[in-house]
């Protein structure tokens, strides 16, 4: 039985030849633009608040894209990881008195533990897997609502610490929260890039091309897909935890809202979910468009405009905004 190192040969045979764009350069440029956005937009508290929310969304969109691109699975249930991470971090800091900067990654780990309950769903594929994960998200929301002795239930939970001061920088301030989120998004993007360039990433791309062929050479597709689910859950849980400490209030209908499952999908597809920069940029653009433009046109039901924009993007550029830009560069 061949080892995982045999997968690159399969991937090279299965994957079509393509020109390679330096991933690190594109990633660095995209994140540099992201970091400069507050300066370019005047850095008002209102705009910083919007960008903070957009960065939370971009982190979840990146996690969703990782699972969809490398894992080959479409999830409608990332709200489960987001909510579990949020509640775990808030409860650990409030009940046990642990430092917030420790409870945030612990929230991600608790989301990983919660995702273990979803591993049986990996036997499913396509829409069946997506619906199974959606059901899990609803289960966790109900559990959080019913466990009122711990979570506060429908009345909400708010007596937990916010983000601390670090080296004189108040992370609870708009500027501090924004810089922290830029740093965490960058770390998660670099982790995604490292996985994609590793033997594991190559094996996963081979599985996407021909799962039967990779099984012949001994690649365990179930184990690799499980790893992507766990990593995606961790990233989503971390951003759920950060969001909880930024807003200072949790209640089940918000923490496990379908918005945290739907909006990352829209953002990732709009930006280009097969890339790393695409979901990040897509989240920022989609969220700012929704809050600044769409809401000004239709105060109630502005999501209709968002849906229309997504349909146009899918029809005009199936590979997303980044794919459209690259296509334009080739024709220039």
Protein Blocks (a to p, Z undefined) as FASTA:
>chain_A
ZZfklmmmmmmmmpccdddddfklmmmmmmmmmmmmmmmnoppaklmmmmmmmmmmmmmm
mmmmmmmmmnopacfklmmmmmmmmmmmmmmmmmnopafklmmmmmmmmmmmmmmmmmmm
mmpgcjllmmmmmmmmmmmmmmmmmmmmlnopmnopabbcddddeehiafkbmklmmmmm
mmmmmmmmmmmmmmmmmmklmmmmmmmmommlmmmnopafklmmmmmmmmmmmmmmmmmm
mmmmmnopacfklmmgcklmmmmmmmmmmnopabmklmmmmmmmmmmmmmmmmmmmmmgh
plmmmmmmmmmmmmmmmnojmlmmmmmmmmZZ
